[in-house]
Amino acid sequence: MSFDPTLLRQQFPILSLTANSHDLVYLDNAATTQKPYCVLNAIMDYYQTSNANVHRGAHFLSDKATNRFEQARSNLARFINALTDSHIIWSKGATEAINIVAYGIEGQLKAGDEILISSLEHHANLVPWQQLARRYWGDITNFTFWPVHVDRPLNLLLDSMPLKSHDQMAS
Ligand SMILES: Cc1ncc(COP(=O)(O)O)c(C=O)c1O
């Protein structure tokens, strides 16, 4: 089956808008994704039939909301081939998710470790690591910002990475 962008666009009601006299084109998906009808319908259905406290209520609707919430976790685990449902941890966005990881590994840091971030990273993958360095070492001396080198087809040239040992690489 060939890819038909028109059919795909039709699934997103917001893409029927025009912007500056052109069909709307939207590329800022890392910040906020637009929602297709199936997602909008599922959200509407949830609020019309199931909305209640998840994991914090002992009544009919709370049970229903909790089941749907956990079903979504299972569906996603299968979709990305996760080992178990418990490997899926919801977060509000990239910054929050990376902060969870940064706080999670804080206890494993030791003297001599360093944090290396490439200059390709978005703010969401920069600030949590700078803050971890400040919390752990009191400053960002052990935090290195690597001005990424790439070759012509845009492969990262990892050998130019200013790390003492590539074995130390955690993130
Ligand atoms: C490349 C990229 N990554 C991540 C994010 C968003 O991070 P968060 O989900 O924390 O808002 C953005 C938002 O603008 C982005 O453009």
Ligand as a Chemical Component Dictionary entry (heavy atoms), coordinates in Angstrom:
data_LIG
# 
_chem_comp.id                   LIG 
_chem_comp.type                 NON-POLYMER 
_chem_comp.pdbx_formal_charge   0 
_chem_comp.three_letter_code    LIG 
# 
loop_
_chem_comp_atom.comp_id 
_chem_comp_atom.atom_id 
_chem_comp_atom.alt_atom_id 
_chem_comp_atom.type_symbol 
_chem_comp_atom.charge 
_chem_comp_atom.model_Cartn_x 
_chem_comp_atom.model_Cartn_y 
_chem_comp_atom.model_Cartn_z 
_chem_comp_atom.pdbx_ordinal 
LIG C1 C1 C 0 13.271 18.908 20.241 1  
LIG C2 C2 C 0 12.410 19.083 21.450 2  
LIG N1 N1 N 0 12.501 18.195 22.457 3  
LIG C3 C3 C 0 11.727 18.318 23.558 4  
LIG C4 C4 C 0 10.830 19.352 23.677 5  
LIG C5 C5 C 0 9.873  19.498 24.807 6  
LIG O1 O1 O 0 10.145 19.213 26.025 7  
LIG P1 P1 P 0 8.932  19.158 27.043 8  
LIG O2 O2 O 0 8.140  17.926 26.677 9  
LIG O3 O3 O 0 9.580  19.066 28.352 10 
LIG O4 O4 O 0 8.119  20.411 26.876 11 
LIG C6 C6 C 0 10.708 20.300 22.699 12 
LIG C7 C7 C 0 9.783  21.433 22.912 13 
LIG O5 O5 O 0 9.800  22.459 22.346 14 
LIG C8 C8 C 0 11.493 20.158 21.539 15 
LIG O6 O6 O 0 11.359 21.040 20.529 16 
# 
loop_
_chem_comp_bond.comp_id 
_chem_comp_bond.atom_id_1 
_chem_comp_bond.atom_id_2 
_chem_comp_bond.value_order 
_chem_comp_bond.pdbx_ordinal 
LIG C1 C2 SING 1  
LIG C2 N1 SING 2  
LIG C2 C8 DOUB 3  
LIG N1 C3 DOUB 4  
LIG C3 C4 SING 5  
LIG C4 C5 SING 6  
LIG C4 C6 DOUB 7  
LIG C5 O1 SING 8  
LIG O1 P1 SING 9  
LIG P1 O2 DOUB 10 
LIG P1 O3 SING 11 
LIG P1 O4 SING 12 
LIG C6 C7 SING 13 
LIG C6 C8 SING 14 
LIG C7 O5 DOUB 15 
LIG C8 O6 SING 16 
# 
